[in-house]
Amino acid sequence: MLDTKTTTAPVLILLGPPGAGKGTQARMLEDRFGLVQLSTGDLLRAAVAAGTEAGKAAKAVMEAGDLVSDEIVIAILRDRLADADCASGVILDGFPRTTVQAEALDALLAESGQKINAAISLDVEDAAMVTRISGRYTCGGCGEGYHDMFKQPAVQGACDKCGGTEMKRRADDNAETVASRLEAYHAQTAPLIAYYDGKGALQRIDAMGDIDAIAGDLRAIVASATA
Ligand code: AMP
């Protein structure tokens, strides 16, 4: 097995289909390990909202549940990785999603003498993802996540964390788009499991259970991968 550890800032990757819980788990790891969560989905949604050239090119593709071009996504990620806060280490959520992106990430990290500490696959069953995704929403104020069936705020319509009352649903979180997103995952992203396994960097966890139990499993992996 290759030595994937590094003495430089940790780089962790969360792999898994839409709805696997990558965002939720990445945010929990952020607090615990002082890592910065980098979600290319969030960066792209910000670019769409800001009306940048990249955002204009990405909007329709995202609404259809397809993958945005490697060129756009790699450029967005490269810019964000150069920000000062990323120097403490990053947890990548939703990137890479293609082999081209994985190779670009390796090259980018090599420029600064960095390597991936671990790529962790959150293993789930597709059938459960549609229910998970189509019911989810977030607080527009603080980003706290909720779900129609699994996690309602204590007071309907008000965020438990910040009291905000503006709840948001993603345009692509609907049953039709989820089918395309799952298809894109299996065709273009799932091959990365073998890619990272080949580098000796792959870890897998069963992500069908309780959020806190999964978080515990993840913490153990991250602690050992960054020790
Ligand atoms: P996410 O928030 O990770 O579910 O991403 C939402 C959407 O943004 C995806 O369905 C894609 O259209 C696009 N997207 C996010 N990350 C990537 C990526 N690494 N490569 C290509 N498209 C992406």
py3Dmol code that shows the C-alpha trace and the ligand (Angstrom):
import py3Dmol

protein = """\
ATOM      1  CA  MET A   1       0.000   0.000   0.000  1.00  0.00           C
ATOM      2  CA  LEU A   2       1.273   3.445  -0.891  1.00  0.00           C
ATOM      3  CA  ASP A   3       2.019   5.917   1.855  1.00  0.00           C
ATOM      4  CA  THR A   4      -0.840   8.351   1.323  1.00  0.00           C
ATOM      5  CA  LYS A   5      -0.204  10.305   4.506  1.00  0.00           C
ATOM      6  CA  THR A   6       1.435  13.656   4.472  1.00  0.00           C
ATOM      7  CA  THR A   7       2.914  16.039   6.977  1.00  0.00           C
ATOM      8  CA  THR A   8       1.252  18.951   5.179  1.00  0.00           C
ATOM      9  CA  ALA A   9      -2.367  20.018   5.659  1.00  0.00           C
ATOM     10  CA  PRO A  10      -4.793  17.090   5.462  1.00  0.00           C
ATOM     11  CA  VAL A  11      -6.821  16.489   2.313  1.00  0.00           C
ATOM     12  CA  LEU A  12      -9.839  14.225   2.661  1.00  0.00           C
ATOM     13  CA  ILE A  13     -12.379  13.256   0.042  1.00  0.00           C
ATOM     14  CA  LEU A  14     -15.956  12.140   0.646  1.00  0.00           C
ATOM     15  CA  LEU A  15     -17.317   9.969  -2.159  1.00  0.00           C
ATOM     16  CA  GLY A  16     -20.916   8.876  -2.498  1.00  0.00           C
ATOM     17  CA  PRO A  17     -24.072   9.448  -4.526  1.00  0.00           C
ATOM     18  CA  PRO A  18     -26.314  12.477  -4.001  1.00  0.00           C
ATOM     19  CA  GLY A  19     -28.139  12.054  -0.701  1.00  0.00           C
ATOM     20  CA  ALA A  20     -25.437   9.874   0.884  1.00  0.00           C
ATOM     21  CA  GLY A  21     -24.870  12.548   3.541  1.00  0.00           C
ATOM     22  CA  LYS A  22     -21.568  13.968   2.316  1.00  0.00           C
ATOM     23  CA  GLY A  23     -22.492  17.577   3.153  1.00  0.00           C
ATOM     24  CA  THR A  24     -23.889  16.789   6.604  1.00  0.00           C
ATOM     25  CA  GLN A  25     -20.897  14.661   7.526  1.00  0.00           C
ATOM     26  CA  ALA A  26     -18.371  17.112   6.058  1.00  0.00           C
ATOM     27  CA  ARG A  27     -19.790  19.912   8.211  1.00  0.00           C
ATOM     28  CA  MET A  28     -19.505  17.744  11.326  1.00  0.00           C
ATOM     29  CA  LEU A  29     -15.876  16.903  10.488  1.00  0.00           C
ATOM     30  CA  GLU A  30     -15.091  20.564   9.840  1.00  0.00           C
ATOM     31  CA  ASP A  31     -15.857  21.517  13.420  1.00  0.00           C
ATOM     32  CA  ARG A  32     -14.146  18.523  14.924  1.00  0.00           C
ATOM     33  CA  PHE A  33     -10.860  18.557  12.988  1.00  0.00           C
ATOM     34  CA  GLY A  34     -10.516  22.224  12.004  1.00  0.00           C
ATOM     35  CA  LEU A  35     -10.872  21.345   8.328  1.00  0.00           C
ATOM     36  CA  VAL A  36     -12.552  23.465   5.673  1.00  0.00           C
ATOM     37  CA  GLN A  37     -15.442  21.844   3.800  1.00  0.00           C
ATOM     38  CA  LEU A  38     -15.135  22.425   0.070  1.00  0.00           C
ATOM     39  CA  SER A  39     -18.326  21.633  -1.787  1.00  0.00           C
ATOM     40  CA  THR A  40     -18.166  22.236  -5.530  1.00  0.00           C
ATOM     41  CA  GLY A  41     -21.990  22.095  -5.519  1.00  0.00           C
ATOM     42  CA  ASP A  42     -22.060  25.045  -3.072  1.00  0.00           C
ATOM     43  CA  LEU A  43     -19.404  26.908  -5.077  1.00  0.00           C
ATOM     44  CA  LEU A  44     -21.376  26.364  -8.285  1.00  0.00           C
ATOM     45  CA  ARG A  45     -24.667  27.456  -6.687  1.00  0.00           C
ATOM     46  CA  ALA A  46     -22.909  30.632  -5.492  1.00  0.00           C
ATOM     47  CA  ALA A  47     -21.600  31.205  -9.036  1.00  0.00           C
ATOM     48  CA  VAL A  48     -25.125  30.738 -10.443  1.00  0.00           C
ATOM     49  CA  ALA A  49     -26.551  33.179  -7.870  1.00  0.00           C
ATOM     50  CA  ALA A  50     -23.791  35.714  -8.620  1.00  0.00           C
ATOM     51  CA  GLY A  51     -24.388  35.374 -12.375  1.00  0.00           C
ATOM     52  CA  THR A  52     -20.714  34.771 -13.212  1.00  0.00           C
ATOM     53  CA  GLU A  53     -19.753  33.286 -16.599  1.00  0.00           C
ATOM     54  CA  ALA A  54     -19.160  29.905 -14.940  1.00  0.00           C
ATOM     55  CA  GLY A  55     -22.513  30.181 -13.173  1.00  0.00           C
ATOM     56  CA  LYS A  56     -24.340  30.967 -16.423  1.00  0.00           C
ATOM     57  CA  ALA A  57     -22.757  27.950 -18.100  1.00  0.00           C
ATOM     58  CA  ALA A  58     -23.518  25.670 -15.132  1.00  0.00           C
ATOM     59  CA  LYS A  59     -27.138  26.613 -14.362  1.00  0.00           C
ATOM     60  CA  ALA A  60     -29.049  24.500 -16.912  1.00  0.00           C
ATOM     61  CA  VAL A  61     -26.662  21.575 -16.538  1.00  0.00           C
ATOM     62  CA  MET A  62     -27.227  21.503 -12.777  1.00  0.00           C
ATOM     63  CA  GLU A  63     -30.993  21.789 -13.160  1.00  0.00           C
ATOM     64  CA  ALA A  64     -30.930  18.763 -15.469  1.00  0.00           C
ATOM     65  CA  GLY A  65     -28.919  16.771 -12.923  1.00  0.00           C
ATOM     66  CA  ASP A  66     -25.936  16.386 -15.246  1.00  0.00           C
ATOM     67  CA  LEU A  67     -22.292  17.087 -14.420  1.00  0.00           C
ATOM     68  CA  VAL A  68     -20.858  20.536 -15.063  1.00  0.00           C
ATOM     69  CA  SER A  69     -17.784  20.466 -17.339  1.00  0.00           C
ATOM     70  CA  ASP A  70     -14.486  19.375 -15.804  1.00  0.00           C
ATOM     71  CA  GLU A  71     -12.894  22.617 -16.997  1.00  0.00           C
ATOM     72  CA  ILE A  72     -15.301  24.847 -15.058  1.00  0.00           C
ATOM     73  CA  VAL A  73     -15.318  22.745 -11.904  1.00  0.00           C
ATOM     74  CA  ILE A  74     -11.548  22.309 -11.758  1.00  0.00           C
ATOM     75  CA  ALA A  75     -11.039  26.076 -12.203  1.00  0.00           C
ATOM     76  CA  ILE A  76     -13.513  26.850  -9.402  1.00  0.00           C
ATOM     77  CA  LEU A  77     -11.897  24.335  -7.068  1.00  0.00           C
ATOM     78  CA  ARG A  78      -8.360  25.518  -7.860  1.00  0.00           C
ATOM     79  CA  ASP A  79      -9.310  29.118  -6.977  1.00  0.00           C
ATOM     80  CA  ARG A  80     -10.979  28.113  -3.734  1.00  0.00           C
ATOM     81  CA  LEU A  81      -8.093  25.851  -2.656  1.00  0.00           C
ATOM     82  CA  ALA A  82      -5.744  28.829  -2.949  1.00  0.00           C
ATOM     83  CA  ASP A  83      -7.691  30.750  -0.261  1.00  0.00           C
ATOM     84  CA  ALA A  84      -5.816  31.197   3.017  1.00  0.00           C
ATOM     85  CA  ASP A  85      -8.364  29.314   5.155  1.00  0.00           C
ATOM     86  CA  CYS A  86      -7.721  26.100   3.209  1.00  0.00           C
ATOM     87  CA  ALA A  87      -4.162  25.974   4.565  1.00  0.00           C
ATOM     88  CA  SER A  88      -5.427  24.161   7.684  1.00  0.00           C
ATOM     89  CA  GLY A  89      -6.706  21.258   5.578  1.00  0.00           C
ATOM     90  CA  VAL A  90      -9.764  20.481   3.506  1.00  0.00           C
ATOM     91  CA  ILE A  91     -12.539  17.992   3.218  1.00  0.00           C
ATOM     92  CA  LEU A  92     -13.782  17.729  -0.333  1.00  0.00           C
ATOM     93  CA  ASP A  93     -17.504  17.114  -0.694  1.00  0.00           C
ATOM     94  CA  GLY A  94     -18.677  16.472  -4.252  1.00  0.00           C
ATOM     95  CA  PHE A  95     -15.249  16.751  -5.875  1.00  0.00           C
ATOM     96  CA  PRO A  96     -13.762  14.932  -7.718  1.00  0.00           C
ATOM     97  CA  ARG A  97     -16.672  13.458  -9.670  1.00  0.00           C
ATOM     98  CA  THR A  98     -14.776  12.236 -12.750  1.00  0.00           C
ATOM     99  CA  THR A  99     -11.406  10.617 -13.381  1.00  0.00           C
ATOM    100  CA  VAL A 100     -10.257  13.787 -15.150  1.00  0.00           C
ATOM    101  CA  GLN A 101     -11.045  15.777 -11.990  1.00  0.00           C
ATOM    102  CA  ALA A 102      -9.270  13.213  -9.782  1.00  0.00           C
ATOM    103  CA  GLU A 103      -6.148  13.428 -11.916  1.00  0.00           C
ATOM    104  CA  ALA A 104      -6.310  17.230 -11.917  1.00  0.00           C
ATOM    105  CA  LEU A 105      -6.573  17.188  -8.118  1.00  0.00           C
ATOM    106  CA  ASP A 106      -3.531  14.922  -7.810  1.00  0.00           C
ATOM    107  CA  ALA A 107      -1.567  17.303 -10.043  1.00  0.00           C
ATOM    108  CA  LEU A 108      -2.757  20.356  -8.121  1.00  0.00           C
ATOM    109  CA  LEU A 109      -1.804  18.868  -4.760  1.00  0.00           C
ATOM    110  CA  ALA A 110       1.557  17.703  -6.083  1.00  0.00           C
ATOM    111  CA  GLU A 111       2.395  21.339  -6.932  1.00  0.00           C
ATOM    112  CA  SER A 112       2.339  22.118  -3.201  1.00  0.00           C
ATOM    113  CA  GLY A 113       3.831  18.814  -2.045  1.00  0.00           C
ATOM    114  CA  GLN A 114       0.447  17.583  -0.784  1.00  0.00           C
ATOM    115  CA  LYS A 115      -1.314  14.258  -1.082  1.00  0.00           C
ATOM    116  CA  ILE A 116      -4.715  12.829  -0.330  1.00  0.00           C
ATOM    117  CA  ASN A 117      -4.908  11.375   3.176  1.00  0.00           C
ATOM    118  CA  ALA A 118      -8.052   9.342   2.503  1.00  0.00           C
ATOM    119  CA  ALA A 119     -10.944   9.027   0.068  1.00  0.00           C
ATOM    120  CA  ILE A 120     -13.914   7.783   2.042  1.00  0.00           C
ATOM    121  CA  SER A 121     -16.828   6.210   0.231  1.00  0.00           C
ATOM    122  CA  LEU A 122     -20.207   6.586   1.942  1.00  0.00           C
ATOM    123  CA  ASP A 123     -21.939   3.398   0.812  1.00  0.00           C
ATOM    124  CA  VAL A 124     -25.723   3.670   0.489  1.00  0.00           C
ATOM    125  CA  GLU A 125     -28.609   2.097  -1.415  1.00  0.00           C
ATOM    126  CA  ASP A 126     -29.909   4.103  -4.363  1.00  0.00           C
ATOM    127  CA  ALA A 127     -33.561   3.422  -3.530  1.00  0.00           C
ATOM    128  CA  ALA A 128     -33.307   5.373  -0.270  1.00  0.00           C
ATOM    129  CA  MET A 129     -31.676   8.397  -1.904  1.00  0.00           C
ATOM    130  CA  VAL A 130     -34.802   9.651  -3.667  1.00  0.00           C
ATOM    131  CA  THR A 131     -36.705   9.905  -0.369  1.00  0.00           C
ATOM    132  CA  ARG A 132     -33.724  11.457   1.385  1.00  0.00           C
ATOM    133  CA  ILE A 133     -33.152  14.099  -1.274  1.00  0.00           C
ATOM    134  CA  SER A 134     -36.686  15.039  -2.172  1.00  0.00           C
ATOM    135  CA  GLY A 135     -37.548  15.871   1.459  1.00  0.00           C
ATOM    136  CA  ARG A 136     -34.540  17.930   2.401  1.00  0.00           C
ATOM    137  CA  TYR A 137     -34.297  21.661   2.961  1.00  0.00           C
ATOM    138  CA  THR A 138     -31.946  24.076   4.717  1.00  0.00           C
ATOM    139  CA  CYS A 139     -32.097  27.248   6.751  1.00  0.00           C
ATOM    140  CA  GLY A 140     -31.298  30.203   4.502  1.00  0.00           C
ATOM    141  CA  GLY A 141     -29.610  31.941   7.445  1.00  0.00           C
ATOM    142  CA  CYS A 142     -27.129  29.391   8.793  1.00  0.00           C
ATOM    143  CA  GLY A 143     -27.341  26.432   6.401  1.00  0.00           C
ATOM    144  CA  GLU A 144     -28.620  23.955   9.010  1.00  0.00           C
ATOM    145  CA  GLY A 145     -30.181  20.986   7.236  1.00  0.00           C
ATOM    146  CA  TYR A 146     -33.717  19.645   7.810  1.00  0.00           C
ATOM    147  CA  HIS A 147     -35.933  16.966   6.292  1.00  0.00           C
ATOM    148  CA  ASP A 148     -39.712  16.631   5.872  1.00  0.00           C
ATOM    149  CA  MET A 149     -39.679  13.085   7.245  1.00  0.00           C
ATOM    150  CA  PHE A 150     -36.493  12.671   9.256  1.00  0.00           C
ATOM    151  CA  LYS A 151     -35.626  15.984  10.893  1.00  0.00           C
ATOM    152  CA  GLN A 152     -38.175  18.742  11.440  1.00  0.00           C
ATOM    153  CA  PRO A 153     -37.276  21.870  13.425  1.00  0.00           C
ATOM    154  CA  ALA A 154     -38.760  21.996  16.959  1.00  0.00           C
ATOM    155  CA  VAL A 155     -40.916  24.950  15.901  1.00  0.00           C
ATOM    156  CA  GLN A 156     -42.302  24.477  12.393  1.00  0.00           C
ATOM    157  CA  GLY A 157     -40.671  26.918   9.959  1.00  0.00           C
ATOM    158  CA  ALA A 158     -38.067  28.253  12.412  1.00  0.00           C
ATOM    159  CA  CYS A 159     -34.452  27.104  12.508  1.00  0.00           C
ATOM    160  CA  ASP A 160     -33.399  25.343  15.731  1.00  0.00           C
ATOM    161  CA  LYS A 161     -29.911  26.760  15.435  1.00  0.00           C
ATOM    162  CA  CYS A 162     -30.332  30.440  14.492  1.00  0.00           C
ATOM    163  CA  GLY A 163     -34.095  31.069  14.647  1.00  0.00           C
ATOM    164  CA  GLY A 164     -34.132  32.022  10.942  1.00  0.00           C
ATOM    165  CA  THR A 165     -37.457  31.554   9.174  1.00  0.00           C
ATOM    166  CA  GLU A 166     -36.310  31.504   5.558  1.00  0.00           C
ATOM    167  CA  MET A 167     -36.068  27.845   4.566  1.00  0.00           C
ATOM    168  CA  LYS A 168     -34.651  26.901   1.159  1.00  0.00           C
ATOM    169  CA  ARG A 169     -35.028  23.893  -1.119  1.00  0.00           C
ATOM    170  CA  ARG A 170     -32.555  23.228  -3.906  1.00  0.00           C
ATOM    171  CA  ALA A 171     -33.941  23.456  -7.438  1.00  0.00           C
ATOM    172  CA  ASP A 172     -32.374  20.076  -8.275  1.00  0.00           C
ATOM    173  CA  ASP A 173     -33.727  18.249  -5.202  1.00  0.00           C
ATOM    174  CA  ASN A 174     -36.725  16.687  -6.951  1.00  0.00           C
ATOM    175  CA  ALA A 175     -37.455  13.091  -7.935  1.00  0.00           C
ATOM    176  CA  GLU A 176     -36.850  13.548 -11.691  1.00  0.00           C
ATOM    177  CA  THR A 177     -33.505  15.303 -11.328  1.00  0.00           C
ATOM    178  CA  VAL A 178     -32.386  12.874  -8.637  1.00  0.00           C
ATOM    179  CA  ALA A 179     -32.670  10.019 -11.158  1.00  0.00           C
ATOM    180  CA  SER A 180     -30.267  11.822 -13.522  1.00  0.00           C
ATOM    181  CA  ARG A 181     -27.921  12.686 -10.664  1.00  0.00           C
ATOM    182  CA  LEU A 182     -27.774   9.040  -9.562  1.00  0.00           C
ATOM    183  CA  GLU A 183     -27.142   7.973 -13.148  1.00  0.00           C
ATOM    184  CA  ALA A 184     -24.297  10.509 -13.437  1.00  0.00           C
ATOM    185  CA  TYR A 185     -22.872   9.202 -10.174  1.00  0.00           C
ATOM    186  CA  HIS A 186     -22.789   5.564 -11.294  1.00  0.00           C
ATOM    187  CA  ALA A 187     -21.489   6.298 -14.784  1.00  0.00           C
ATOM    188  CA  GLN A 188     -18.888   8.957 -14.001  1.00  0.00           C
ATOM    189  CA  THR A 189     -18.093   9.075 -10.274  1.00  0.00           C
ATOM    190  CA  ALA A 190     -18.311   5.479  -9.000  1.00  0.00           C
ATOM    191  CA  PRO A 191     -15.165   4.511 -10.990  1.00  0.00           C
ATOM    192  CA  LEU A 192     -13.241   6.727  -8.560  1.00  0.00           C
ATOM    193  CA  ILE A 193     -13.731   4.086  -5.872  1.00  0.00           C
ATOM    194  CA  ALA A 194     -11.359   1.826  -7.834  1.00  0.00           C
ATOM    195  CA  TYR A 195      -9.120   4.817  -8.634  1.00  0.00           C
ATOM    196  CA  TYR A 196      -8.481   5.575  -4.947  1.00  0.00           C
ATOM    197  CA  ASP A 197      -8.386   1.904  -4.000  1.00  0.00           C
ATOM    198  CA  GLY A 198      -5.539   1.541  -6.480  1.00  0.00           C
ATOM    199  CA  LYS A 199      -3.679   4.295  -4.643  1.00  0.00           C
ATOM    200  CA  GLY A 200      -4.230   2.625  -1.270  1.00  0.00           C
ATOM    201  CA  ALA A 201      -6.247   5.668  -0.137  1.00  0.00           C
ATOM    202  CA  LEU A 202      -9.767   4.198  -0.128  1.00  0.00           C
ATOM    203  CA  GLN A 203     -11.887   3.687   2.977  1.00  0.00           C
ATOM    204  CA  ARG A 204     -15.532   2.602   2.872  1.00  0.00           C
ATOM    205  CA  ILE A 205     -18.285   2.956   5.425  1.00  0.00           C
ATOM    206  CA  ASP A 206     -21.889   1.840   5.558  1.00  0.00           C
ATOM    207  CA  ALA A 207     -23.780   5.151   5.427  1.00  0.00           C
ATOM    208  CA  MET A 208     -27.353   3.802   5.584  1.00  0.00           C
ATOM    209  CA  GLY A 209     -27.702   4.071   9.357  1.00  0.00           C
ATOM    210  CA  ASP A 210     -27.929   6.719  12.013  1.00  0.00           C
ATOM    211  CA  ILE A 211     -26.190  10.055  11.265  1.00  0.00           C
ATOM    212  CA  ASP A 212     -24.333  10.138  14.588  1.00  0.00           C
ATOM    213  CA  ALA A 213     -23.140   6.526  14.277  1.00  0.00           C
ATOM    214  CA  ILE A 214     -21.838   7.253  10.761  1.00  0.00           C
ATOM    215  CA  ALA A 215     -20.165  10.410  12.078  1.00  0.00           C
ATOM    216  CA  GLY A 216     -18.406   8.291  14.714  1.00  0.00           C
ATOM    217  CA  ASP A 217     -17.101   5.868  12.074  1.00  0.00           C
ATOM    218  CA  LEU A 218     -15.909   8.790   9.977  1.00  0.00           C
ATOM    219  CA  ARG A 219     -14.159  10.481  12.885  1.00  0.00           C
ATOM    220  CA  ALA A 220     -12.184   7.312  13.551  1.00  0.00           C
ATOM    221  CA  ILE A 221     -11.084   7.080   9.916  1.00  0.00           C
ATOM    222  CA  VAL A 222     -10.161  10.761   9.703  1.00  0.00           C
ATOM    223  CA  ALA A 223      -8.281  10.671  13.007  1.00  0.00           C
ATOM    224  CA  SER A 224      -6.155   7.765  11.837  1.00  0.00           C
ATOM    225  CA  ALA A 225      -5.696   9.122   8.291  1.00  0.00           C
ATOM    226  CA  THR A 226      -4.476  12.483   9.601  1.00  0.00           C
ATOM    227  CA  ALA A 227      -2.420  11.219  12.575  1.00  0.00           C
TER     228      ALA A 227
END
"""
ligand_1 = """\
23
AMP
P -24.021 18.720 -5.126
O -24.364 19.915 -4.301
O -22.673 18.160 -4.794
O -25.105 17.669 -5.104
O -23.916 19.215 -6.638
C -25.029 19.778 -7.299
C -24.784 19.790 -8.795
O -23.637 20.616 -9.083
C -24.453 18.447 -9.416
O -25.616 17.694 -9.725
C -23.681 18.858 -10.658
O -24.547 19.357 -11.656
C -22.867 20.055 -10.140
N -21.565 19.640 -9.576
C -21.133 19.737 -8.285
N -19.889 19.288 -8.146
C -19.501 18.876 -9.377
C -18.311 18.285 -9.896
N -17.269 18.006 -9.095
N -18.273 18.007 -11.230
C -19.306 18.275 -12.045
N -20.457 18.822 -11.624
C -20.570 19.117 -10.304
"""
view = py3Dmol.view(width=600, height=400)
view.addModel(protein, "pdb")
view.setStyle({"model": 0}, {"cartoon": {"style": "trace"}})
view.addModel(ligand_1, "xyz")
view.setStyle({"model": 1}, {"stick": {}})
view.zoomTo()
view.show()
